[in-house]
Amino acid sequence: MNKNQYVELLPIFEDNYVFVLVDRASSSALVVDPGESSAAIDFLTSHDLKLKGILLTHHHPDHIGGVQELKARFSCPVYAPLKNKTQIPFADHYVQEADSIHLAPFSFQIMELPGHTLGHVAYWEPQHQWLFSGDVLFGLGCGRLFEGSFAQAYTSLQRIKNLPPESLVFCTHEYTERNLQFCRILSSEDNTPLLGNAEALDQYASDLRTKRSQQRPSVPLVLSTEISTNPFLMAQDEEQFRYLRELRNRQ
């Protein structure tokens, strides 16, 4: 792995992250889902980085609130889902399934992943095996369905599940501790369709306690770990997924 290229996580609001993809060699960066601008501005200016682009996964305010200020300050292009053109009229480029973006040294393939919202996209960087997934998948959980159907959300998660197991998933919220509580509740449900790997979940919980006690993020997620512990990725069909999502909505 090129140590000159890395992802910086900037905490904002109560539990959001803004992602900054840094290339030290060119002193440049990209920003993903800036819900507000100040954290990114402070990081970019303190590290003397040129902002080359902003990538947006969907239209919710906590993902786009800082875009226009960043765009005005750094004169950089904004990439947004084509299906969110109405909600994000200030983007410069609109992307859809199978599009490719090259912002040297990073390249991305666009995956449309509806469910949380209808227009939601993810940005897959195959060289580093990074997935910027917005609110589709979380640590031990998944995003609520605000616009899409259960079938769409289940299919979107299956697409993520089919990526290389060593992939790192950069989800935009720190929800893992809350979702671990749900997994513990789920294990006590007599009629749950799946319980997952108890030993793997215990190890996950131990690692999570260590990270959070040191005020480190649980993100990025290691996809192989999520596959063995995340109940929403273990759902074997749409009905199991629906059961889990509806149960989680009540917790």
N, C-alpha and C positions, 0 to 999 in steps of 0.2 A: 504494500500500500504506500502511496506517495504521501509522506509526512507533510509535504508542503500544501496538501489539500485536505481540508477538514471541515466539519460542521460545528459551528458554535450555537449553543442553545441560549436564548435570551428569555428569561421569565418575564411575563407581563400579566397584568390583571391578577386574578386570584389563582388561576391554574393553567393559563395559556403559555405556549412557547412560540417565539419567533425564531426561525432557523436562518442562520447566515452561513452560506457556503463560501469558504475562504480559499483563495489561491495565493499563497505567499509569493510565488515566483513572479506573478504579474501585479501583485498588490491590488487585487480586485476581488469582488465579492458579488454574490447574489443573495437576495432575501426572499424567504417564503412566508406568506401569510402574516404580514405585519398588521396586527390588530390595532396597534398604536405606533407612533413613529419615534418617540424619544429614545427608547432602548436601542434601536437600530442605529439612529443617528450618533448616539454616544459611542457605540462600539466602532462604527465605521470611521468616525473622525479620530478617535483615540488610537486606532491602529493604522491610520492613514491609508484607508482602502477606498478604491473607486467602486461605486455601485454600478454594475453592468446590467442589472435587470431585476425585476420583481415577479415572482411566480405566485399565482393565486389558485387555490383549490376549489373554493366556492364563495358564495356571496354573503355569508353571514358577517355582521358588523365586527365581531371580534377577530375576524381574519383579514378584513380590508380597511379598517378604520384609519390606519396610518399611511395608506398607499399614496394618496394625493400629495401629502406633504413631502414624502420621500422622493416622489417623482419630480416635484418642483425643485427640490433642493439639489438633487443629483442628476437631473436630466437623463433619466434612464427609461427604457421601455418596460411596459407592464404586460404580462401574459395572463390571460384569464379564460375560463371555460366559455366556449361559444354559446352554450345553452344559457349562460348567465349574462349575455350581452346587454339585456335590458337593465339588470340590477348592477352591472359594472360597466357603465358607458364610457368610463375614462381609461379603459385599457387600450393598448396600442395593437396588440395581437390577440386573436381569439383562437383557442386550440380545441381539438376534438380527438376522438379515438384514432390511434395509429399515427398521429402527427409526431414529428420529431423536431426538437429544438436543439441547436448547437450554440452555446454561449461559452466559448473556449475558457478553460479546458474541459468544461462540463457539457455533457450531452444528455438529453432526456427523451424518453418515449412517453407519450401521453396515454393514460388509461382512463376511460370513462367508467366511473364507479358509482352509479346512482344508488340511492337508498336514503342516506342522511338528507341529501337534497337531490333533485332530479338532474342537476347539471354538474354534479361533483366530479372532479377529475383528480388523478394522482400523477405525480411526476416520478418516473422510474429512471434512475441513473445507472445503467448496466455496468459501466466500468468499475464503479465502487460498490455496486449492489446496494444502493440506497433507494428507499421508497419514501417519498414525501406524500403521506396519505391523508392529510387533513383530518377529518372527523369520521372516517370510515371504520378504522380499527383502532382500538385502544389496548393498553396493557390489561389482559384478562377480560376485555370487554369489547364493545362496538358502539358506534354512534346511534343515537336515537333516530327514528324515522320521522322526519318532519314533512317530507314531500313524497318520498318514494314508497314502493310496496315492499312487503316482506320478501317476495320473490326476487326483486331487484337487489335488495340488500344482501340476501343469501348468495346470489350469484356473484356480487361484487367481492364478498369475502372469499368465495371459492377461487376467484381469480388471484387474489393476494396469496392465498394458500398455495397456489401453484408456482409461485416464484421460487427461486433457489432458497433452500432452507437457511443458508447463512446470511440471507438478506437482513439489512438493518432497516427497521421501520420507524420513520420519524413522524409520530402522530402528534397532534397539536395541543393535547391537554394532558395534564398530570392527574389522571383518574385511577391509577393502578391500585393504590391502597383501598380506595372505595370499592373497586371491582373485586379485589381479593376478599373483602367482606361478603360480597355477593356469592363468590365461589364457596365460601364456608357455609353460607345459608343453603346454597344449592345442594351441598353434600348431605344435608339433613332432610332433604325432601324425599319422601318415600316414592313419589311418582316421577322423579326427574328422569328424563330419557338418557342422560349420560352423566357420569361423575368425573371422568378424566383420570389422569395419572396422579394418584394421591402423593406418591413419593416426589414426583416432579413438582407438584404444587407446593409441597413443604419446602423444597429447596428454593423454589421461586420466592416464597414468603420470607425465607431466611435472607436471601440475597437482597430482597426489597427492603427489609428492616435495616440492613447494613447501609445500603445506599441512602435511604431517607434520613437515618440517624446522622449521617455525614452531610446532610443537605445536598446530596447529589440527586439528579433526576433519574427516574426509571426509564426514560427515553434516551437513546433509541431502543426499541424492542428488537430482540433477536427472533426472527420468524420461527425458527425450529422450536424454540422454547414456547412460543405462543401456540404452535400447533399441538404441542403435548399438554398444554394447560388451559388454554382459553376455550371456554365452553362454546362460544359462538363459532369458533373455527372447527370444533369437533362435531357440531350438529351435522347429522348425516342427510338431512333433507330439509325442505322449506318448512314443514310442520314442526320439526324439532326446533328449528331456528325461531319460528313464531312463538312457540311455547316459552323458550328462554327469554326472548326479547320482551314479551308481555309480562313475564314474571319479574324481570329486571325493572320494568317500568313501575312496578308497585313497590319496589324496595326504596 
